Amino acid sequence: MKPYKNSTRLLITTFSLLLLSLCPFSIGESEAIESLSTRLETKKPSPTEQEKAAKGVLQRLLPTHLSSFEFKIITKVIANNTSISCFFFVWIKGTTAVDITSGLHWYLKYWCGAHVSWDKTGGAQLGSIPKPGSLPPVKNEGVKIQRPVPWNYYQNVVTSSYSYVWWDWSRWEKEIDWMALQGINLPLAFTGQESIWQKVFTEYNMTKQDLSGFFGGPAFLAWARMGNLHGCAYLFFPNL
């Protein structure tokens, strides 16, 4: 495809930079974080899978504009020295799928005046986004955004019980998409904790009856984990 003169391009390279002179970490802490980041890099899905996942978010959020955006996973090394040709779509590049989707949200928010929130706080307000082919262009050299910290944390320890316990997959998918659009890459998840405890306790010959007086039920897991209550509405799952 040939470049267009009046086309749109957007470079989003939201990768993590640990600058010791600017961060309140000790050298030992920084090395530990870098070591963890390196291990996590080996667990990431392939670039193709991540680009597909980002496209999935776009399709659910703005299906009419699926062909208006192109996504590309790039490495941190390339992200420092990337030159992009102009095409007739918004081209968003990032080091992870979450970085790409947060770049998508950034463009929709600051260049199209859109707003993406929870349903109870307005929901997805997308009426200001122009039709396909009329999206506002960004400056010719593109826009580069760097993540100021390695991880963006989200949630608290009790939300999983007073909210999430009642959700179906449709609601979970919407929340995961929202997290991706906001750039969140470290959501709190205790999922499976009781399963591990159960396996450990049964190795010490604890019975179903013993555990039923210890664990809490789905809507009470958070408080049971904090030691505030025991055995409230607990259901034993032998196949966990």
C-alpha positions in Angstrom: 0.0 0.0 0.0 1.3 3.4 -1.0 1.5 6.2 1.6 -1.1 9.0 1.4 -0.3 12.6 1.8 -3.2 13.5 4.1 -3.3 10.3 6.1 -3.3 9.5 9.7 -0.7 7.7 11.8 -0.3 7.2 15.5 2.8 5.7 17.1 2.1 4.4 20.6 5.1 2.8 22.2 4.1 2.6 25.9 7.0 0.5 27.2 8.5 0.6 30.6 11.6 2.5 31.5 13.1 2.2 34.9 15.3 5.3 35.5 17.1 4.9 38.8 17.6 8.7 39.1 13.9 9.3 38.9 12.5 6.2 40.7 12.5 5.8 44.5 13.7 2.2 44.2 17.0 1.0 45.6 19.4 -0.7 43.1 18.4 -4.1 44.6 14.7 -3.4 44.2 15.2 -2.2 40.6 17.2 -5.4 39.8 14.4 -7.5 41.3 11.8 -5.7 39.2 13.9 -6.0 36.0 14.4 -9.8 36.8 10.6 -10.2 37.2 9.9 -8.2 34.0 12.4 -10.4 32.1 10.6 -13.6 33.3 7.2 -12.2 32.4 8.5 -11.4 28.9 8.9 -15.2 28.3 5.2 -15.8 29.2 3.7 -13.3 26.8 1.6 -14.7 23.9 2.9 -14.3 20.4 2.7 -10.9 18.6 0.0 -12.3 16.3 -2.1 -13.5 19.3 -1.7 -10.1 21.0 -2.6 -8.1 17.8 -5.7 -10.3 17.4 -6.7 -9.7 21.0 -6.4 -6.0 20.6 -8.5 -6.2 17.4 -11.1 -8.1 19.4 -11.3 -5.1 21.9 -11.8 -2.7 19.0 -14.4 -4.9 17.3 -16.5 -5.1 20.6 -16.0 -1.3 21.2 -16.3 0.2 17.8 -17.1 -2.5 15.2 -17.9 0.1 12.5 -14.2 1.2 12.6 -12.5 -2.1 12.5 -10.7 -1.3 9.2 -9.8 2.2 10.4 -7.0 1.0 12.7 -4.0 -1.2 12.3 -2.2 -2.7 15.3 1.4 -3.9 15.5 3.4 -5.4 18.3 7.0 -4.2 18.4 9.9 -4.9 20.7 11.3 -2.4 23.2 14.5 -2.0 21.2 12.6 -1.1 18.0 10.3 1.1 20.0 13.2 3.5 20.7 14.0 3.9 17.0 10.8 3.5 15.0 10.0 5.3 11.8 6.5 4.7 10.4 5.2 5.4 6.9 1.9 7.2 6.5 -1.1 5.1 5.6 -4.8 5.8 5.2 -5.6 4.5 8.7 -4.5 5.0 12.3 -1.5 2.8 12.9 -1.0 2.0 16.6 2.2 0.2 17.7 3.1 -1.0 21.1 5.1 -3.5 23.0 2.1 -5.4 24.3 -1.6 -5.8 23.5 -2.5 -3.7 26.5 -0.2 -0.9 25.4 -1.9 -1.0 22.0 -5.4 -0.9 23.4 -4.5 1.9 25.8 -3.1 3.8 22.7 -6.5 3.2 21.0 -8.3 4.7 24.0 -5.8 7.6 24.1 -6.6 8.4 20.5 -10.4 8.1 20.9 -10.3 10.3 24.0 -7.9 13.1 23.0 -8.4 13.2 19.3 -12.1 12.2 19.0 -13.5 13.5 22.2 -14.9 10.0 23.2 -15.2 8.7 26.7 -15.1 5.0 27.9 -16.2 4.3 31.4 -18.3 1.9 33.4 -22.0 1.7 32.7 -23.0 3.4 35.9 -20.7 6.3 35.2 -21.7 7.0 31.7 -20.6 3.9 29.8 -19.0 4.1 26.3 -19.8 7.6 25.0 -18.7 7.3 21.3 -21.0 9.6 19.5 -18.3 12.2 18.9 -16.1 9.8 16.9 -16.2 10.6 13.1 -17.3 8.1 10.6 -14.8 5.7 9.0 -12.6 7.6 6.6 -13.0 10.9 8.5 -11.0 10.2 11.6 -8.9 13.2 12.7 -5.2 13.0 11.7 -2.4 13.3 14.2 0.8 15.2 13.5 3.0 13.9 10.7 5.7 12.6 12.9 3.3 10.6 15.0 2.8 10.5 18.7 4.9 8.6 21.1 3.8 7.7 24.6 5.9 6.0 27.2 4.5 4.2 30.2 5.9 6.0 33.3 5.8 2.8 35.5 6.1 -0.9 34.6 2.7 -1.9 35.9 -0.7 -0.2 36.4 -2.5 -1.8 39.4 -6.3 -2.1 39.7 -8.9 -3.3 42.1 -9.0 -4.0 45.9 -9.1 -7.2 47.9 -12.9 -7.2 48.5 -14.2 -6.3 45.1 -14.0 -9.9 44.0 -16.7 -10.8 46.6 -19.1 -7.9 46.7 -19.2 -7.4 42.9 -17.4 -10.0 40.7 -19.0 -13.0 42.3 -22.3 -12.2 40.5 -20.8 -11.6 37.1 -21.2 -13.8 34.0 -18.7 -13.9 31.1 -20.4 -11.1 29.2 -19.8 -8.7 32.2 -16.3 -10.0 32.7 -15.4 -9.5 29.1 -16.6 -5.9 29.3 -14.5 -5.3 32.4 -11.4 -6.9 30.9 -11.8 -4.7 27.8 -12.2 -1.7 30.0 -9.0 -2.6 31.8 -7.1 -3.1 28.5 -8.3 0.3 27.2 -7.2 2.0 30.5 -3.7 0.4 30.2 -4.1 -1.8 33.3 -1.7 -4.7 33.2 -1.7 -5.7 36.9 -5.3 -6.5 38.0 -5.6 -8.1 41.4 -6.6 -11.7 41.1 -7.0 -14.2 44.0 -8.6 -16.6 41.7 -7.8 -20.2 42.6 -6.3 -19.4 46.1 -8.8 -21.6 47.9 -8.1 -24.5 45.5 -4.4 -24.4 46.4 -5.2 -24.2 50.1 -7.6 -27.1 49.8 -5.0 -29.3 48.1 -2.4 -28.4 50.8 -4.8 -29.0 53.7 -6.0 -32.4 52.4 -2.3 -33.5 52.2 -2.3 -33.0 56.0 -5.4 -35.3 56.3 -7.9 -32.5 56.9 -11.4 -33.6 55.9 -14.3 -32.0 54.0 -15.9 -31.3 57.3 -12.8 -29.6 58.6 -12.6 -27.4 55.6 -16.3 -26.5 55.6 -15.7 -24.8 58.9 -12.8 -22.8 57.6 -13.4 -21.5 54.0 -16.0 -18.9 53.1 -18.4 -19.0 50.2 -18.0 -17.1 46.9 -19.6 -13.9 48.2 -17.5 -14.0 51.4 -14.1 -15.1 50.1 -12.4 -11.8 50.6 -13.3 -11.6 54.3 -12.5 -15.2 54.9 -9.0 -14.6 53.3 -8.5 -11.7 55.7 -9.5 -13.8 58.7 -12.6 -11.9 59.4 -15.0 -14.9 59.3 -14.9 -18.6 58.7 -17.2 -21.2 57.2 -19.9 -18.8 55.9 -21.9 -20.2 53.0 -18.9 -22.5 51.9 -19.4 -25.1 49.2 -16.9 -27.9 48.9 -15.6 -28.6 45.4 -13.8 -32.0 45.4 -12.6 -31.6 41.8 -10.7 -28.4 42.3 
